[in-house]
Amino acid sequence: MTDHGTRAAEARKGSPFLSTQQAAFYLGLSARTLEKMRLTGNGPRFRKHGRYVRYHIADLDAWSEGRGKGSTADDGEPS
């Protein structure tokens, strides 16, 4: 049995699509946090492959890039 990091690395080599658990590990979040973000629409873009939720690595990277802040007081609103 492999750990989440190994699975994410293997998935990235073979396929750009990650499961919720792999995507959470990739982002440093819990799977539950990603599940909640899907409900609220605040998380990264996801796709449904049949009944399975998958995250594309490019979507995870884009979402992460968009979350950059200049300081802890930066709320993302223009001045």
C-alpha positions as CSV (number, residue, x, y, z in Angstrom):
1,M,0.0,0.0,0.0
2,T,1.3,3.5,-0.9
3,D,0.9,6.8,0.9
4,H,-1.0,9.8,-0.5
5,G,2.2,11.5,-1.7
6,T,3.3,8.5,-3.7
7,R,-0.2,8.1,-5.2
8,A,-0.2,11.8,-6.2
9,A,3.2,11.5,-7.8
10,E,2.2,8.4,-9.7
11,A,-1.1,9.9,-10.8
12,R,0.7,13.0,-12.0
13,K,3.1,10.9,-14.1
14,G,0.3,8.8,-15.6
15,S,-2.7,11.1,-15.7
16,P,-3.3,14.8,-15.1
17,F,-6.5,13.9,-13.1
18,L,-6.3,13.5,-9.3
19,S,-8.9,12.1,-6.9
20,T,-10.1,14.3,-4.0
21,Q,-7.6,12.7,-1.7
22,Q,-4.7,13.1,-4.1
23,A,-5.7,16.7,-4.9
24,A,-6.0,17.5,-1.2
25,F,-2.5,16.2,-0.6
26,Y,-1.2,18.1,-3.6
27,L,-2.6,21.3,-2.2
28,G,-1.8,20.6,1.5
29,L,-5.4,20.6,2.5
30,S,-7.7,17.9,3.9
31,A,-10.0,16.0,1.6
32,R,-12.9,17.2,3.8
33,T,-11.9,20.8,3.1
34,L,-12.0,20.2,-0.7
35,E,-15.4,18.6,-0.3
36,K,-16.7,21.6,1.6
37,M,-15.2,23.9,-1.0
38,R,-17.1,22.0,-3.8
39,L,-20.4,22.7,-2.0
40,T,-19.7,26.4,-1.5
41,G,-18.0,27.0,-4.9
42,N,-14.9,28.5,-3.3
43,G,-12.5,25.7,-4.2
44,P,-10.6,24.7,-7.3
45,R,-12.4,23.7,-10.5
46,F,-13.3,20.0,-10.5
47,R,-14.8,17.6,-13.1
48,K,-17.2,14.7,-12.8
49,H,-16.1,11.6,-14.6
50,G,-19.2,9.5,-14.2
51,R,-19.8,9.4,-10.5
52,Y,-16.2,10.3,-9.7
53,V,-14.9,13.8,-8.9
54,R,-11.5,14.5,-10.4
55,Y,-9.3,17.5,-10.3
56,H,-7.0,18.4,-13.1
57,I,-3.5,19.4,-12.0
58,A,-3.6,22.6,-14.2
59,D,-6.8,23.7,-12.5
60,L,-5.3,23.1,-9.0
61,D,-2.2,25.1,-10.0
62,A,-4.4,27.9,-11.4
63,W,-6.6,28.1,-8.3
64,S,-3.5,28.2,-6.1
65,E,-1.9,30.9,-8.2
66,G,-5.0,33.0,-7.8
67,R,-4.9,32.8,-4.0
68,G,-1.6,34.7,-3.7
69,K,-1.6,37.5,-1.2
70,G,0.8,40.4,-0.5
71,S,0.2,40.3,3.2
72,T,-1.9,38.8,5.9
73,A,-4.1,41.9,5.8
74,D,-4.7,41.5,2.0
75,D,-8.3,40.5,1.6
76,G,-8.1,40.4,-2.2
77,E,-10.3,43.6,-2.7
78,P,-8.9,46.4,-4.8
79,S,-8.0,49.6,-2.9
